[in-house]
């Protein structure tokens, strides 16, 4: 195997692929990049057995080949170079030799490609979504993904294709986020681990103009964005029926300035109970009052702010941390909150764009 490539190009693509290299793996081969050269294409592959990242780069190649290359020394070495053409060749004794800049030769051992996990076949069922749109949907859902390992189905994102749309859902039982993109005439659903979605988010951020191609089978899902592909196992199990918990009739509507409300929540929650972080909202026609108490330490805070409200006066309590996370993830300056009863879920919507809803469960008022 022999090829020529700019060191900066190689380094940036290695850093993308390195996301799937686990620092605590007990399988030595997984600490490597798998380099495969075929024609003028270099494929870089990494895996942690659950997720695989593949990056394709155009190179000038003289001979084909496939070798496992130690990741740490290669990345550390490339960081010391200027962005300049380098020649990489695997010698007969299995050493990889790098030449560049006329300064010298640098060699380290490779390993056999046969020990590296094989690529899975990409299923035929597929669809495409604009990268920027999918990126926003992933960011909206981050705050609601559960980390409860006893309920593994909720530790990922739920892809639900139906009614000519994709519903991307995440929930931790306290909050729920549902975002929608139209134009996918499919009928399927599956759960993707959060780790793979984080890889996908980072990949899209590096290539915002690309479409993301999504393919899936019974056990795995594949994402392709530009020259980067991500292959992930699916989470096995049944996702909660999110439609049953989303209220269909919340007649009371509150409009607020998101930044002002986040700032008020930050101040008031400092005085809330550290076990519940309960914050009580007393909402009337033009005013919202925020109240928090910690009876154990005799702490109390109350703050008022202007609002627009239509409906009956209501007193409702939430966990301040969950409430603030919803508004931060919303990412807009104005928000609309709908409610029906102090014991029923509230819904939060962006005022200025985005087909997304945030659901948050209230707390039983305890003062």
Secondary structure, DSSP 8 states (H G I E B T S, - for coil): -EEEEEHHHHHHHHHHHGGG--TT-S-GGGGEEEEEEETTEEEEEEE-SSEEEEEEEE-EEEE-EEEEEEHHHHHHHHHTS-S-EEEEEE-TTSEEEEEETTS-EEEEEEEEGGGS-------S-EEEEEHHHHHHHHHHHGGG----GGGGGGGEEEEEEETTEEEEEEE-SSEEEEEEEE-----EEEEEEHHHHHHHHHHHHT-TTSEEEEEE-SSEEEEEETTEEEEEEB--S----GGGTS-S---EEEEEEHHHHHHHHHHHHTTS-TTT-EEEEEE-SSEEEEEEEETTTTEEEEEEEE-EEESS-EEEEEEHHHHHHHHHHH--SEEEEEES-TTS-EEEEESSS-SEEEEE--B----
